[in-house]
Amino acid sequence: MNIDTDSLVTFLIMWGVPTFMVVRTYLKMDSDDRNSAKKDFKSSPFIFTFGSLIIGYFIASVGNLLSLNFIKYPGIFLMIIAGITITVDMWRKNKVKSMVTPMLIAVAIFFLIKS
Protein backbone atom coordinates (compact mmCIF):
# COMPACT_ATOMS: atom_id res chain seq x y z
CA MET A 1 0.00 0.00 0.00
CA ASN A 2 1.86 3.02 -1.26
CA ILE A 3 0.31 6.46 -1.62
CA ASP A 4 1.47 8.54 -4.55
CA THR A 5 1.80 12.26 -3.73
CA ASP A 6 0.10 13.31 -6.97
CA SER A 7 -2.85 11.01 -6.23
CA LEU A 8 -3.10 12.37 -2.70
CA VAL A 9 -3.17 15.99 -3.84
CA THR A 10 -5.75 15.18 -6.53
CA PHE A 11 -7.86 13.28 -4.00
CA LEU A 12 -7.75 16.11 -1.47
CA ILE A 13 -8.64 18.74 -4.05
CA MET A 14 -11.33 16.62 -5.69
CA TRP A 15 -13.08 15.78 -2.41
CA GLY A 16 -11.99 18.68 -0.21
CA VAL A 17 -13.19 21.60 -2.31
CA PRO A 18 -16.74 20.30 -2.94
CA THR A 19 -17.08 19.19 0.69
CA PHE A 20 -15.98 22.63 1.90
CA MET A 21 -18.41 24.34 -0.47
CA VAL A 22 -21.36 22.14 0.57
CA VAL A 23 -20.67 22.62 4.29
CA ARG A 24 -20.27 26.38 3.86
CA THR A 25 -23.53 26.62 1.90
CA TYR A 26 -25.32 24.44 4.46
CA LEU A 27 -24.15 26.66 7.33
CA LYS A 28 -25.41 29.78 5.52
CA MET A 29 -28.94 28.34 5.11
CA ASP A 30 -31.78 29.24 7.41
CA SER A 31 -33.43 26.51 9.47
CA ASP A 32 -36.27 25.84 7.00
CA ASP A 33 -33.85 25.34 4.13
CA ARG A 34 -31.66 23.11 6.31
CA ASN A 35 -34.61 20.91 7.21
CA SER A 36 -35.61 20.73 3.54
CA ALA A 37 -32.06 19.74 2.55
CA LYS A 38 -31.94 17.06 5.27
CA LYS A 39 -35.28 15.71 4.08
CA ASP A 40 -34.08 15.59 0.46
CA PHE A 41 -30.81 13.84 1.35
CA LYS A 42 -32.64 11.25 3.45
CA SER A 43 -35.15 10.39 0.73
CA SER A 44 -34.82 6.96 -0.85
CA PRO A 45 -34.68 8.25 -4.47
CA PHE A 46 -31.64 10.36 -3.61
CA ILE A 47 -29.95 7.59 -1.63
CA PHE A 48 -30.37 4.98 -4.36
CA THR A 49 -29.40 7.29 -7.23
CA PHE A 50 -26.92 10.08 -6.62
CA GLY A 51 -26.06 9.09 -3.06
CA SER A 52 -24.87 5.64 -4.09
CA LEU A 53 -23.05 7.14 -7.08
CA ILE A 54 -21.14 9.55 -4.82
CA ILE A 55 -20.41 6.87 -2.22
CA GLY A 56 -19.26 4.45 -4.91
CA TYR A 57 -16.97 7.02 -6.49
CA PHE A 58 -15.54 7.93 -3.09
CA ILE A 59 -14.81 4.28 -2.28
CA ALA A 60 -13.29 3.74 -5.72
CA SER A 61 -11.10 6.83 -5.42
CA VAL A 62 -9.91 5.75 -1.95
CA GLY A 63 -9.05 2.35 -3.41
CA ASN A 64 -7.28 4.07 -6.29
CA LEU A 65 -5.39 6.34 -3.87
CA LEU A 66 -4.22 3.40 -1.77
CA SER A 67 -3.60 1.16 -4.81
CA LEU A 68 -5.92 -1.49 -3.37
CA ASN A 69 -8.12 -3.14 -5.98
CA PHE A 70 -10.25 -4.95 -3.40
CA ILE A 71 -11.46 -1.52 -2.25
CA LYS A 72 -11.68 0.01 -5.73
CA TYR A 73 -13.80 -2.69 -7.39
CA PRO A 74 -16.74 -2.65 -4.92
CA GLY A 75 -16.89 1.12 -5.41
CA ILE A 76 -17.01 0.66 -9.16
CA PHE A 77 -19.73 -1.97 -8.75
CA LEU A 78 -21.74 0.48 -6.64
CA MET A 79 -21.30 3.11 -9.35
CA ILE A 80 -22.63 0.67 -11.96
CA ILE A 81 -25.69 -0.08 -9.84
CA ALA A 82 -26.24 3.65 -9.30
CA GLY A 83 -25.91 4.30 -13.04
CA ILE A 84 -28.58 1.73 -13.80
CA THR A 85 -30.85 3.17 -11.13
CA ILE A 86 -30.35 6.74 -12.36
CA THR A 87 -31.08 5.66 -15.93
CA VAL A 88 -34.32 3.95 -14.94
CA ASP A 89 -35.32 6.92 -12.79
CA MET A 90 -34.59 9.47 -15.53
CA TRP A 91 -36.18 7.40 -18.31
CA ARG A 92 -39.64 8.64 -17.32
CA LYS A 93 -38.63 12.30 -17.51
CA ASN A 94 -36.28 12.56 -20.48
CA LYS A 95 -35.13 9.66 -22.65
CA VAL A 96 -32.14 11.49 -24.17
CA LYS A 97 -30.65 12.53 -20.83
CA SER A 98 -31.25 9.05 -19.48
CA MET A 99 -28.96 7.67 -22.19
CA VAL A 100 -26.26 10.31 -21.69
CA THR A 101 -25.95 9.63 -17.96
CA PRO A 102 -24.80 5.99 -18.20
CA MET A 103 -22.30 6.98 -20.89
CA LEU A 104 -20.75 9.61 -18.59
CA ILE A 105 -20.67 7.13 -15.71
CA ALA A 106 -19.06 4.55 -18.01
CA VAL A 107 -16.35 7.06 -18.95
CA ALA A 108 -15.68 7.73 -15.25
CA ILE A 109 -15.50 3.98 -14.56
CA PHE A 110 -13.15 3.51 -17.51
CA PHE A 111 -10.72 6.08 -16.13
CA LEU A 112 -10.96 4.57 -12.64
CA ILE A 113 -10.10 1.12 -13.96
CA LYS A 114 -7.24 2.41 -16.14
CA SER A 115 -5.54 4.23 -13.28
Secondary structure, DSSP 8 states (H G I E B T S, - for coil): ----HHHHHHHHHHHHHHHHHHHHHHHHS-HHHHHHHHHHHHSHHHIIIIIHHHHHHHHHHHHHHHT-HHHHHHHHHHHHHHHHHHHHHHHTT-HHHHHHHHHHHHHHHHHHHH-
